[in-house]
Amino acid sequence: MPDADGLKEAKKYFSDIPQKTEGFFLKGSNSLDWGMKNRLARIFNPKSGRTVMLAIDHGYFQGPTTGLERIDLNILPLVPHADTLMLTRGILRSIVPPSTTQSIVLRVSGGTSILKELSNEEIAVDIEDSMRLNVCAMAVQVFIGGEYEKESIINMTRMVDQGTRYGIPTLAVTAVGKDMARDARYFRLATRICAELGANYIKTYYIEGGFETVTSSCPVPIVMAGGKKISEKDALHMAYNAVNQGAAGVDMGRNIFQSEDPVAMIQAVKAVVHDNENPEMAYDLYNSLKNQ
């Protein structure tokens, strides 16, 4: 124990300076507990308020899709350039080095493959496993308008309840069936339902007309889903348009790991998201890095 007699009297109280209580930088997140905010601040860069998530969880229903045949060879070189990895616990435990400092978003819903009705999912990961794996968020698929819409919504709300109890945010991933209209009206509906029922942030697709109405009517951050593979130039334009119309970043998979040069592509996406680089300059950066 320290000698109480030897302690100096504290003098620097700064009574003339009020203590500052800073608001949290993420939309709709100011009332969350400290642990939730800390995890979100590891997903979203506090300086830009945005994130570059690398989605590699496709195998949980598609198997070893193109570009994900060998995670160790194709994906690990991309990890240093991402803010966040979105993946399954099987890949996390078997391949990703524990020394990785990037935040982890864990896929926790599942139960069907591309051979069956995809909306028929359940919660496939216990909250305790998310805690053991030290993840920063849990991702749940929500099928608004799908055959099992209600079940997928309840899946999400259960994870919101458990995540709130233990300080782990929930990411709602809006899924769009083949017969559904990909328009602003649908995405306003899907994202608002997820937010109203407690999702801490939402992943959804970009649309050409009215995307700003989707982001403005959603009270929590929206991250743009990359979707199917398109050209590198078009993908960079899409990312630029999304963040300039209110998205808090992107969650890209195929448009990065199926690129001709995935390492160059993720750096070009990062320049758009965090540095506000215009898509033409970002595409020049991509080509420059690709040719090195």
C-alpha positions, 0 to 999 in steps of 0.5 A: 500500500502507498504511504498516505503521508507521502501523497501530494495534495491534488491541485489541478481541478480545473474548476473553470473548465466544464467537463465535455461529454462528446456525442457519438459520431454515428447516426442514431447511436448516441444512447447506446452503452459504452461497449456497443459504441466501442465496437461500432467505433472499430467497425466505422472509422471515427475520422470519416464516420465510414467503413470498408467492410469486406464480405466473405461470408458467401460460403454459408449458403453458396459453398466455395464460390469464385474467389473464395475457393482458398480464403488463405490465398485469396482473401488474407492479402486483402485484410490489411486494407479493410476496416472490417471482415464479415465472415462465418465462425468456421472461416474465422477459426480455421483460417484468419490469424488471431493476430488480426486487428481488423474488427469482425462482423460475424454471420449468425443466421443460416440454415438453408442453401441455394438449393432451398428457400433461402428465407427459411433461416434461423439463428445459427450461432449462440451469443456466447460464441460471438462473445468468445470470438470477440466480434464487433457485430452480428449479422442477421439476414432479413427477408422483407417480403420473403416467404419466411419474412416474419421468422427472419424478423424475429431472428433479428429481434432476438439477436438485438435483445441478446446483443444489447444484453452483452454489448454486441451490435446487430447488423440487419442484412436486407435480402431481396428475392428474385421477384421483388422490385429493387426500388426506393420504396422497397428499401425504405420499407425494409431498412425502416422495419429493421431500424424500428425493431432495433438493428444498430446498422443496416446493409442494403443495396444501392439503387440509382433513383431515390437512394438518398430517401432510403438513407435519410428515412433510416435512423441508423447507419446504412452500409451499401451492399456490393451485390453482383460483380460489375466492372471495377469502374462501375463499382467505384462509381456505385460506392461513390454515389452511395456514400455521397447519398448518405451511406456510411460506407460499403460492404463489398465482396464479389466486386473486390475478391472477383476483381482482376486485382483484388488488392488494388481494388480494395485500396481504390474503394478505400480511397473513395469511402474514406478520402472522398476520392472521385471515381475517376481518380480512384479508377486511375489509382486502381490501374496504377496499383494493378500495373505495379 
